Amino acid sequence: MKKTTMLAAISTNPEKNPLAGEDLKKQLKALYGRISRQYPFLSCIGVAAKGAENQDLELYSSSCGTISSEQFPRVLKLRAGESTPVVVDNTAAFSSDSEESSPPFKSGLSLPLVADDMTFGYTFFGATEKDCFTPEIIEQMNVYARVIARIVAGDRRSTESLRTAIASVLKLNNVNESESPAHLRRVAHYSRLIARCCAQNHNLSDSWIEHLFMFAPLHDIGKVFVPEGILMKPERLTHEEFEQVKTHTLKGRDIIDHMISCFDYSNDLHYTSMLRNIITHHHEAMDGSGYPYGLKGEEIPLEARIVAAADVLDALLTKRAYKEAWSMDKTMETLQQLAGSRLDPEFVDILSENRDELLEIRIQCEKG
C-alpha cells in the first residue's frame, strides 16, 4: 500500500476508518497486525507520551503485552524528544542485569509523536533480529508513526476533556468539610504507589495506573448527598445514620453516570468502567461484609480494592471529627488486622513496605 493510501485509509476518514471508535489499545493492535504482515520481523509497537505530570509514560503497547518503562533502552528515552529517528541495532548492549527488565526485542526504532508541530512522545518499533532498521524501513515506519500520532493525539484531547469534566465534578466535594483536598490528593498518590508496586503481578499498563490516579479522588463524591451533620458527627453513628452514609456509593455512581452521558464518555477509551467501579465498590470487603453489594475477594474490582486500602490508610493517619490522627505504627498494625477481612492483603503489605514513600506523599500533599 502506498504511503498516501495508508494515511487516507486509516487516518482521514472516520466513517471508513476500521480503527475509529475503538479502544486505543485495540487500534494499535490492529495497526500492528497490518504492519507485521508486511514486516514479519516486527515483534511489537510501544507508545510513550507525556502524562498528567509531564513525565514520559509508556501508555499503550501491542503484540508483546504490556511493556514496562524499564524495558525500553535508556538511550531511547533520553533522546525521545528528538525529531530524528533513534535506532538501536542491538538492544542487548543496553539490557538490564534483571532478566525481567530486559527488552523483549533485539533491535529497536524510536520515532517522535508529533501533533500541532509539538513533539509529545514517541512510537517504538521492536524487532526480533538485530540490525533490522535500514533507511528504507525507517522511511516506511515514519508513515505508520504519523498514523499512530494522529490516533494518540485524538485520545489525548479526549482525555484532557475528561480531566476538565472531573475537575468540575470534584468541586462538589467542597460542599462539605468531610473530604479535604489534601485527603483526596493523598488517596490518589497512595493508590498510584500501590498500583505501581503491583503492576507486574497484575499486568497493569502505565495508562491504567494514571487513570487510577486521576479517578481515585472521586471515590466519595456521593457524600454530597449525605448531611454534613452526619459526616462530621464526633460520636458513633446510629444505625439509621450509617445506612444513610452507605448510600453515597450508589449516589456517587449516579453522578458519574450522568457525567458520562452528558459528555458522551461511553466507551472503554476513557476507562469509565474503572471510574464507576472505584466509586461503587471502594467500601466492599474481602470477606463479603462490605457494601453496597457484599462482594468478596476478587469479585471486587482491582481498582476498588486498591483505592479502599489507600482510603483506609489515610483515614487512620488523619484527624477526623470522631478521632485523633494515629501514628504510622498503630495504623500499620490496624491495617494488618484488616488484611484478608476488609482489605486486600497484597496491598496492605505494599503499604507496609513503603512507609518512607507514604510519609513523603503526606508532606508533599500538605504543600498543595
C-alpha positions, 0 to 999 in steps of 0.5 A: 500500500502506498504511503498516501493510501495508508494515511487516507485509509486509516487516518482521514476518514472516520466513517471508513476508518476500521480503527475509529471508535475503538479502544486505543489499545485495540487500534494499535493492535490492529495497526500492528497486525497490518504492519507485521504482515508486511514486516514479519520481523516486527515483534511489537509497537510501544507508545510513550507520551507525556502524562498528567505530570509531564513525565514520559509514560509508556501508555499503550503497547501491542503484540508483546503485552504490556511493556514496562518503562524499564524495558525500553533502552535508556538511550531511547528515552533520553533522546525521545524528544528528538525529531530524528529517528533513534535506532538501536541495532542491538538492544542487548548492549543496553539490557538490564542485569534483571532478566525481567527488565530486559527488552523483549526485542533485539533491535529497536526504532524510536520515532517522535509523536508529533501533533500541532508541530509539538513533539509529545512522545514517541512510537517504538518499533521492536524487532526480533533480529538485530540490525533490522532498521535500514533507511528504507524501513525507517522511511516506511515506519515514519508513515505508520508513526504519523498514523499512530500520532494522529490516533494518540493525539485524538485520545489525548484531547479526549482525555484532557476533556475528561480531566476538565469534566472531573475537575468540575465534578470534584468541586462538589466535594467542597460542599462539605468539610468531610473530604479535604483536598489534601485527603483526596490528593493523598488517596490518589498518590497512595493508590498510584504507589500501590498500583505501581508496586503491583503492576507486574503481578497484575499486568497493569499498563502505565495508562491504567495506573494514571487513570487510577490516579486521576479517578481515585479522588472521586471515590466519595463524591456521593457524600454530597448527598449525605448531611454534613451533620452526619459526616462530621458527627464526633460520636458513633453513628446510629444505625439509621445514620450509617445506612444513610452514609452507605448510600453515597456509593450508589449516589456517587455512581449516579453522578458519574453516570450522568457525567458520562452521558452528558459528555458522551464518555461511553466507551472503554477509551476513557476507562469509565468502567474503572471510574464507576467501579472505584466509586461503587465498590471502594467500601466492599470487603474481602470477606463479603461484609462490605457494601453496597453489594457484599462482594468478596475477594476478587469479585471486587474490582482491582481498582476498588480494592486498591483505592479502599486500602489507600482510603483506609490508610489515610483515614487512620493517619488523619484527624477526623471529627470522631478521632485523633490522627494515629501514628504510622505504627498503630495504623500499620498494625490496624491495617494488618488486622484488616488484611484478608477481612476488609482489605486486600492483603497484597496491598496492605503489605505494599503499604507496609513496605513503603512507609518512607514513600507514604510519609513523603506523599503526606508532606508533599500533599500538605504543600498543595 
